[in-house]
Amino acid sequence: MTPKTLLARWPSWAGSAALTWSLLYAAGAALAALTGPSLGYAILGKGTGTGAQAACTVC
């Protein structure tokens, strides 16, 4: 399958890709919640948060 064909057929795989991404992101967030501030999920603690996370806390 060529990249052009893959992009043309994105509706057929977009749902699976979104579900996979969501599950991986949720697993990373759960790991960060269980182990403390790690993986860039927490601003407090070791200061591993990003600028975008800091901006979203004031929203």
C-alpha positions in Angstrom: 0.0 0.0 0.0 1.5 3.3 -1.0 1.3 6.4 1.2 -1.0 8.1 -1.3 -3.5 5.1 -1.1 -3.2 5.0 2.6 -4.1 8.7 2.9 -6.9 8.3 0.4 -8.4 5.6 2.6 -8.0 7.4 5.9 -11.7 7.2 6.9 -11.4 3.4 7.1 -8.6 3.5 9.7 -9.1 6.8 11.4 -11.4 5.4 14.1 -9.0 2.6 15.0 -6.1 5.0 15.1 -8.0 7.4 17.4 -9.0 4.5 19.8 -5.4 3.3 19.9 -4.0 6.8 20.6 -6.6 7.3 23.3 -5.8 4.0 25.1 -2.1 4.7 25.0 -2.6 8.3 26.3 -4.9 7.1 29.1 -2.4 4.4 30.1 0.4 7.0 30.3 -1.8 9.3 32.4 -2.7 6.4 34.7 0.9 5.5 35.1 1.8 9.1 35.9 -1.0 9.3 38.4 0.2 6.1 40.1 3.9 6.9 40.1 3.9 10.6 40.7 4.9 13.5 38.4 6.5 11.8 35.5 6.3 11.6 31.7 5.5 15.3 31.4 2.0 14.9 32.8 2.5 17.0 36.0 3.6 20.6 36.4 4.2 20.3 40.1 6.9 18.1 41.6 9.9 17.8 39.4 8.9 20.6 37.0 8.3 18.2 34.1 5.3 20.1 32.7 5.3 21.9 29.5 4.4 25.5 28.6 1.1 24.3 27.0 0.1 22.5 30.2 0.9 25.6 32.2 -1.2 27.7 29.9 -4.2 25.3 30.1 -4.2 25.4 33.9 -5.3 29.0 33.9 -8.1 28.4 31.3 
